[in-house]
């Protein structure tokens, strides 16, 4: 990026260093890999992103949630388990693999 009179403008491809060109190529490859693995809804969610990292961050929050969402989900699962095992004195609810994994990593 060039800054001219307080306005940033993109460099021409000829003005880029070899390292900058290589980074751009890797970013394009990564964006291509990410978009080729998405369904149509997810594609439209990230299609306007300017970098692969930005795409990844949006997809990560979409699928895994923020830290607060993870914490709330964990507490809800624990409450469900405790209410089932204490009140009913029956077999605890069968939890999905995803729920068990969520509890084990948090």
Secondary structure, DSSP 4 states (H G I P E B T S, - for coil): -EEETTEEEPPPGGGS-HHHHHHHHHHHHHHHHHHHT--HHHHHHHTT-SSHHHHHHHHHHHHH--HHHHHHHHHHHHHHHHHHHHHS-SPPPPPPHHHHHHHHH-
